[in-house]
Amino acid sequence: MHYDTTGRSGGRGHRRATVCISSQIGCKMGCKFCATGTMGLKGNLTAAEIIEQLVHARAVVDFRNVVFMGMGEPLNNYDAVKTAVQVLTDTKLFGISRQHVTISTVGVIGKIRQMAVDLKGVSLAFSLHAATQDVRERIVPSARAYKLDKLMEALDDYMAATEQRVFVEYVMLAHINDSRQEADAVGSLLHGRNVVLNLIPFNPTYAGEGIKFEAPPAETVLAFQEIVRSVYGVPCTVRQTKGPDISGACGQLVVQTSMATGCSSHTAIVDVEELADGMR
């Protein structure tokens, strides 16, 4: 579990935990740098199995934030995720505020618009990873079906309908999407939009079909952040990695033993990581 005991962004310094939960077993989106994508999609979790992860987590610690950033593309299991959100935000059950629930997506256009109607108050995190169509297609195969310009239109519609800020996730890969040119492209794309950019240094995995992905040096990440923030006026944070020692960090979740297609209560995966807090 990850706790914040110091307080940030005007916080009071009390202990709190963020629970990162899965919505599927594996994932069909196949992002090249993500270990989960190497599994393919084995099955969807039911709403009950999604909630079960929170039951186990609550037995360990009280938490106030829930992020759908574990295994799977939440918007590809939309109905179960929607039901799970309704349960975890029910004041008679878990009572988690919708403001403390975040759903992450690599970009499923129709469901982004549907989420604006069904799940107002829940935060949306969009996995960008590249600000140009050609680079994005190289590392995010689903970009071939969901073009970046159309995704940005859907995000604009979402922000207009909900009046909510969107978190934009960006895994930084050395020599692929970490250059000054890429920083300018990201800044230009996000300038004027109500977003917060979250830079995520790559966590080592065996994913990549022979591509040797590496995290950029810390100074490269900070320089990228400075360009986006100072030149383009885009709020930008750098995620502090949690859990790489147990292969539980962002992009590292994978089942390494054979398993049958389908899902059961024994396949739910729980991970905890930090979400930039206080930026809502």
N, C-alpha and C positions, 0 to 999 in steps of 0.2 A: 504494500500500500504506500502511496505517496502522500505525505503530509506537508502542509505549509504552516509553520509555527511562527513565522516572522511577520506575516501580514504584508500585503502589497497593494498598491493603488488605493491607499487610504483605508486598507483593511485594519481589523482590530487585533490581529496577531493570534487568533485562536486556531486550534488544530482543526484541520479539515482534510478530507480525502476526496479524490476524483476517481471514479470507477470507470474503466474503459471496458466496454462489453462488445461481444460479437453478435452478428445477426445471421450469419451463414456459416457452414462448414466449408472452408475453402472460398474461392471467388473465381468468377468467370472473366473478370475484367483484365486479368493477366498483366498488370503493370510490371515492367521488366525488372525493376529493382526490388520487388516485393516478394518475400518468400511465400506468402499465402497464395499468390497467384500461380505458383508452380504446382499447387495441388489440383487446380481446376475447381469446378464447383461440385462438391459432394452432396450438398443438400441444404435446404433452408431450415433454420431453427423456427420452431413455433413460438408464438407469443409467450407461452408458459415457460419454454426453455430459455428464452431471453430473460424473463423475469427471474428465473431460478438463479441466474448468475448474481443478481442483486441480493437474493435471499442469502446465498453463501457469503457474499461480501459483507452484508450487514451483520452476520454472525461474528465477524472479525472486528469491524469498526463502523462507527457512524460515518456517513458520507453525505455530501450536499450537492455534488456534481456528478452527472452521468454523461459519458460521451460514447456514442456509437462509432468507435474507431478501432475496434478489434477486427476479427476475421469478417470478410464479406463486404459486399456493396449493399448498404442498408436499403437503398431505394429500389434494388432488385428483389427485395423481400418486403415490399412496402406495407401490405396489409398487416403482417405480423408485427412489424416495427411500430406502425400506428397504434395498434392495440396495446402493445407493450408500453408505449409512451402514455397512453390514456390510463393504464394501471399504475404506473410509477408516479404519475402526477396527481392521482386521486387522493384527496385529503384524508379519506378514510382508510387508505392503504399505506403507500410509501410517503405520500405527501411531499414529493420533490417538486419544487417550483419549476415551471416550464422554462424560466429564465436560466435555470441551471442544467438544462438538457441540451445537448448538441448532437446533431446528426451530420455525419461526414459522408460526402459523395465525390466520386471521381467525375460525375456529371451524367445524369439521366434526365434529359430535358423535360419530358412530360411529367415526371414525378416531382421535379423541382417546383413546377407550377402548381401541382396538386398539393404539395406540402404547404404552400402559401395559404391554401384554403383550409386544409384539414388540421394543421399543426401550428397555428399562429402562436407566437411566444416562444416556440422552440428555436434554438439557434441553428443556423446552417453553416457548415464548413465545406468549402469547395476545394478539392485537390487539383491544383493547377499544374504545377511541376514544370511547365514551360509556357512561355507567352507567345510563341509562334506555332502555327499549325504543323510545320514540318518537324520541328524538334519534338513537339508533343506526341506526334504519331510514332516517333522512334522509341519512346519510352512508355507511352500509354496507348496500347493498341486500340482501346475503345474510342480513342479520338478520331479514328477513321469513320466511325458511325455518328459520333456526336461532335460536329465541327465546332471549333473554338468560338467563332463569331456567333453561332446560334446559342451556344452555352452562355455567352455573356449577355445575350438578349434575354435569356430565361432568368439569369441572375438579376438583371435590371428589373424585370417584371416582378420577381420575388421581392426585391427591396422596396419597390414602389407599393406593392400590395400589403406588405407587412410593416413597412417603416422600420425595419430592423437592419442592423449591420451584419455583413457576412464575413466570416473568417475565411481567409484564403491560405491553403496549405501549400508549401513548396519544398519538396525534398531536394536538397542541394547535392549534385553529383559533379565531382571534379571533372573538368574539361568537357562537360556536356551542357550544363545549364547554369554555370557559375561565372561566366565572363562578364565584362563590362557591357558588352553588346546585349547579353541576356538581361542584365540588370536594367538597362535602358528600356528594353522591350517590356519587361514586367512593370516598370514605373509608368510607362506610357499607357499600358493597358488598364492599369488600376487607378490612374490619376483621375480625381474628380468623383470616384465611386465611393460609396459608404462601406469601406472594407477595412479589415486589419490583415496584413500579410504576416504569416507565421513561417519563418525559415526553419527547416528541419535538416540538420546535417545527417547525411546518409548513415544508417546503421548497418554494419556488415551482415550480409546474408550470402547464401550460395546461389541466389537467383541471378538470372541474366543471360542464359544461353551462351556462356563463354565470354560475355562482356565483363571485364574486371571493373566493377563500380567501386569508387572510393569517395570518401568524404573530402571536401576541400579543406585546406588549412583554415584554422580559426580566423586568421587575418583576412582571408578571402571572403568568408561568411560576413565578417563585420564590415568589410568594404562594400559588399553587395547591399547590406542593410543600410549603410550610410547613403549610398546613391539613391536608393528607392525612397528613403525617408527625407533626405535633405534636398535632393534635386526635384523630386516629383511630389513631395508632400504626402506620401502614403504612410500611415502608421505601420510600423514593422517591428516584430519581436523575433527573437531567436529561441527556439525551444531547447530547454535543458533536457538531455536524454536521460531516461529512466529505464532500467531493466535490461540493458544489453548483456549483463553477466549471466542472465538466465534465459537469454533469447526471447525476452518479452517486450523489447522496445518496438517502436514504430517500424512496421515492415518486416518484423522477424517472426511473427506468429505462423507456425506451420505444424501440422501433425506429421511426425516423422516415422510413424508405423503404419502398416497397411490397415485399411478400414473399409467396411462396406458402405455403399452409397445409402444415404438416408441419415436420419438423425435420431438421437435419443438423449436422455438426460446426462449420459456419461460423456458426451462429446462437446458440451458447452465449454467454452474457453474464457477465462477471466484474466484480464490484464488491467493494470493501473498505470496511468501516465499523466503528465501535467498538461493542462490546457491553459493557455494564456488567460488569466483571470482578471477581472476588473476592467475589461475592455469593452463591455457591453454598452 
